[in-house]
């Protein structure tokens, strides 16, 4: 014990211990502040991702609602429109239809065909106004963060949730493009070839089937949004 005390009191030993502790504290401080700086920069970069995702969520919620009501309106037209382009139903039924699809269906004329049953003539127009029709959800900020050195500071569950959202959003876009191309390109060509010809029921049924699949994908996205929103609050490992 005395030998240890004597050793520790020697000048060169004191200098060695002081230097070692100083170096250790210096390395610790350097690493600490480097990590702190990296986390701050990660939080700044992730804020752009969070803003981008929130905007995507809002656009998707709006699109999901718009897509469903337009799908229902077109499905009603396909199921109820006669070969001559008219509708035959009671006035009560038509009043209900006009209330539900007031933004899509305009009745221009009606003829009584039997007791309280009319033949209605009208026009129909879809109301599809969304950037999601022509491009998928924006992921510019997310791609930039993934390719940066700060990506390693994100928690795995958060990464999985965001990647899952973008994967499903891309599937939805691909499916959306199928029925949209049928509706606005294939149908346009058919009308240019013969302006008098109505699109056949089989064609419209196929279009609706593709659209229905997209609506199912959208439902999965919408259901995942609340949980993903919550996970965005704590994505960075400290």
C-alpha positions as semicolon CSV with decimal commas, in nm:
position;residue;x (nm);y (nm);z (nm)
1;X;0,000;0,000;0,000
2;X;0,286;0,237;0,091
3;X;0,457;0,158;-0,238
4;X;0,138;0,249;-0,428
5;X;0,104;0,575;-0,235
6;X;0,468;0,654;-0,303
7;X;0,421;0,577;-0,673
8;X;0,113;0,795;-0,701
9;X;0,294;1,090;-0,546
10;X;0,567;1,084;-0,806
11;X;0,551;1,375;-1,047
12;X;0,560;1,175;-1,372
13;X;0,277;0,947;-1,250
14;X;0,059;1,245;-1,162
15;X;0,125;1,395;-1,505
16;X;0,042;1,064;-1,675
17;X;-0,288;1,028;-1,490
18;X;-0,380;1,391;-1,551
19;X;-0,298;1,361;-1,921
20;X;-0,490;1,034;-1,960
21;X;-0,799;1,172;-1,787
22;X;-0,775;1,490;-1,992
23;X;-0,751;1,297;-2,319
24;X;-1,044;1,076;-2,219
25;X;-1,258;1,376;-2,123
26;X;-1,160;1,550;-2,446
27;X;-1,261;1,249;-2,657
28;X;-1,585;1,215;-2,461
29;X;-1,667;1,584;-2,504
30;X;-1,582;1,575;-2,875
31;X;-1,802;1,268;-2,933
32;X;-2,083;1,410;-2,719
33;X;-2,098;1,742;-2,903
34;X;-2,053;1,575;-3,242
35;X;-2,349;1,346;-3,171
36;X;-2,552;1,636;-3,033
37;X;-2,482;1,837;-3,348
38;X;-2,572;1,539;-3,570
39;X;-2,900;1,485;-3,383
40;X;-2,989;1,854;-3,417
41;X;-2,922;1,838;-3,791
42;X;-3,121;1,514;-3,814
43;X;-3,415;1,678;-3,638
44;X;-3,397;1,970;-3,881
45;X;-3,388;1,735;-4,181
46;X;-3,664;1,517;-4,039
47;X;-3,888;1,819;-3,986
48;X;-3,897;1,852;-4,367
49;X;-3,994;1,484;-4,389
50;X;-4,265;1,531;-4,128
51;X;-4,406;1,836;-4,312
52;X;-4,401;1,647;-4,642
53;X;-4,580;1,348;-4,489
54;X;-4,847;1,558;-4,318
55;X;-4,921;1,728;-4,651
56;X;-4,938;1,383;-4,814
57;X;-5,177;1,261;-4,545
58;X;-5,411;1,558;-4,594
59;X;-5,407;1,508;-4,971
60;X;-5,477;1,136;-4,932
61;X;-5,767;1,184;-4,693
62;X;-5,919;1,432;-4,936
63;X;-5,856;1,202;-5,234
64;X;-5,999;0,895;-5,058
65;X;-6,326;1,077;-4,993
66;X;-6,336;1,219;-5,347
67;X;-6,253;0,885;-5,508
68;X;-6,524;0,696;-5,320
69;X;-6,811;0,934;-5,397
70;X;-6,708;0,953;-5,764
71;X;-6,681;0,576;-5,782
72;X;-7,027;0,535;-5,628
73;X;-7,174;0,790;-5,868
74;X;-7,024;0,621;-6,175
75;X;-7,130;0,278;-6,048
76;X;-7,486;0,408;-6,012
77;X;-7,480;0,538;-6,370
78;X;-7,345;0,210;-6,510
79;X;-7,600;0,001;-6,316
80;X;-7,905;0,218;-6,389
81;X;-7,858;0,390;-6,723
82;X;-8,060;0,231;-7,004
83;X;-7,926;0,159;-7,353
84;X;-8,077;0,484;-7,482
85;X;-7,893;0,682;-7,212
86;X;-8,199;0,751;-6,994
87;X;-8,301;0,652;-6,642
88;X;-8,638;0,501;-6,552
89;X;-8,742;0,531;-6,187
90;X;-8,998;0,690;-5,959
91;X;-8,980;1,056;-5,867
92;X;-8,901;0,960;-5,508
93;X;-8,607;0,749;-5,622
94;X;-8,479;1,026;-5,847
95;X;-8,507;1,284;-5,567
96;X;-8,285;1,060;-5,353
97;X;-8,038;1,014;-5,638
98;X;-8,016;1,390;-5,703
99;X;-7,953;1,460;-5,335
100;X;-7,673;1,205;-5,318
101;X;-7,511;1,281;-5,653
102;X;-7,601;1,646;-5,691
103;X;-7,247;1,737;-5,804
104;X;-7,240;1,471;-6,075
105;X;-7,586;1,429;-6,227
106;X;-7,792;1,697;-6,403
107;X;-8,146;1,601;-6,506
108;X;-8,249;1,789;-6,820
109;X;-8,590;1,639;-6,904
110;X;-8,841;1,380;-6,783
111;X;-9,140;1,198;-6,934
112;X;-9,410;1,015;-6,738
113;X;-9,414;0,653;-6,855
114;X;-9,657;0,511;-6,599
115;X;-9,797;0,597;-6,256
116;X;-9,523;0,793;-6,071
117;X;-9,254;0,640;-6,293
118;X;-9,056;0,866;-6,524
119;X;-8,802;0,842;-6,798
120;X;-8,526;1,090;-6,717
121;X;-8,272;1,241;-6,954
122;X;-7,962;1,400;-6,814
123;X;-7,589;1,446;-6,819
124;X;-7,323;1,309;-6,591
125;X;-6,981;1,449;-6,503
126;X;-6,719;1,320;-6,262
127;X;-6,558;1,560;-6,017
128;X;-6,196;1,445;-6,003
129;X;-5,960;1,727;-5,911
130;X;-5,647;1,611;-5,731
131;X;-5,273;1,614;-5,798
132;X;-5,271;1,248;-5,690
133;X;-5,440;1,160;-6,018
134;X;-5,124;1,230;-6,215
135;X;-4,844;1,177;-5,962
136;X;-4,783;0,972;-5,646
137;X;-4,727;1,111;-5,296
138;X;-4,425;1,340;-5,272
139;X;-4,119;1,179;-5,113
140;X;-3,846;1,433;-5,200
141;X;-3,753;1,512;-4,838
142;X;-3,761;1,144;-4,740
143;X;-3,530;1,041;-5,027
144;X;-3,289;1,321;-4,935
145;X;-3,278;1,211;-4,570
146;X;-3,232;0,844;-4,663
147;X;-2,923;0,930;-4,867
148;X;-2,771;1,143;-4,590
149;X;-2,548;1,054;-4,294
150;X;-2,836;1,137;-4,056
151;X;-3,052;0,844;-4,164
152;X;-2,876;0,619;-3,909
153;X;-3,020;0,827;-3,625
154;X;-3,380;0,727;-3,708
155;X;-3,554;0,451;-3,515
156;X;-3,625;0,129;-3,705
157;X;-4,001;0,124;-3,636
158;X;-4,031;0,479;-3,768
159;X;-3,839;0,393;-4,084
160;X;-4,056;0,084;-4,135
161;X;-4,375;0,288;-4,096
162;X;-4,269;0,559;-4,342
163;X;-4,140;0,307;-4,597
164;X;-4,463;0,110;-4,561
165;X;-4,669;0,421;-4,628
166;X;-4,474;0,511;-4,944
167;X;-4,484;0,152;-5,072
168;X;-4,861;0,136;-5,031
169;X;-4,904;0,485;-5,178
170;X;-4,706;0,376;-5,485
171;X;-4,921;0,063;-5,527
172;X;-5,229;0,282;-5,501
173;X;-5,095;0,519;-5,767
174;X;-5,016;0,234;-6,007
175;X;-5,368;0,098;-5,958
176;X;-5,519;0,445;-5,996
177;X;-5,340;0,491;-6,327
178;X;-5,501;0,174;-6,462
179;X;-5,860;0,293;-6,431
180;X;-5,773;0,658;-6,500
181;X;-5,611;0,564;-6,832
182;X;-5,918;0,353;-6,916
183;X;-6,150;0,642;-6,832
184;X;-5,971;0,932;-6,995
185;X;-5,763;0,773;-7,273
186;X;-5,923;0,448;-7,386
187;X;-6,269;0,599;-7,356
188;X;-6,160;0,914;-7,537
189;X;-6,032;0,707;-7,830
190;X;-6,361;0,515;-7,844
191;X;-6,556;0,842;-7,852
192;X;-6,333;0,990;-8,124
193;X;-6,385;0,683;-8,339
194;X;-6,762;0,692;-8,297
195;X;-6,908;0,995;-8,117
196;X;-7,254;0,835;-8,115
197;X;-7,145;0,516;-7,943
198;X;-7,189;0,486;-7,566
199;X;-6,914;0,298;-7,379
200;X;-7,026;-0,062;-7,344
201;X;-7,121;-0,200;-7,003
202;X;-6,843;-0,460;-6,998
203;X;-6,579;-0,189;-7,050
204;X;-6,725;0,020;-6,768
205;X;-6,748;-0,281;-6,535
206;X;-6,378;-0,354;-6,593
207;X;-6,296;0,010;-6,522
208;X;-6,498;0,004;-6,199
209;X;-6,326;-0,320;-6,092
210;X;-5,985;-0,154;-6,124
211;X;-6,109;0,154;-5,940
212;X;-6,252;-0,060;-5,659
213;X;-5,911;-0,219;-5,601
214;X;-5,757;0,127;-5,566
215;X;-6,024;0,228;-5,314
216;X;-5,934;-0,079;-5,106
217;X;-5,566;0,022;-5,111
218;X;-5,661;0,376;-5,013
219;X;-5,859;0,240;-4,719
220;X;-5,544;0,070;-4,590
221;X;-5,348;0,395;-4,623
222;X;-5,614;0,602;-4,446
223;X;-5,636;0,351;-4,160
224;X;-5,257;0,362;-4,112
225;X;-5,230;0,742;-4,101
226;X;-5,322;0,802;-3,731
227;X;-5,065;0,548;-3,608
228;X;-4,797;0,677;-3,844
229;X;-4,868;1,037;-3,740
230;X;-4,815;0,938;-3,377
231;X;-4,486;0,761;-3,455
232;X;-4,349;1,074;-3,627
233;X;-4,337;1,249;-3,289
234;X;-4,048;1,033;-3,170
235;X;-3,846;0,907;-3,465
236;X;-3,494;1,010;-3,371
237;X;-3,268;0,807;-3,145
238;X;-3,094;1,027;-2,886
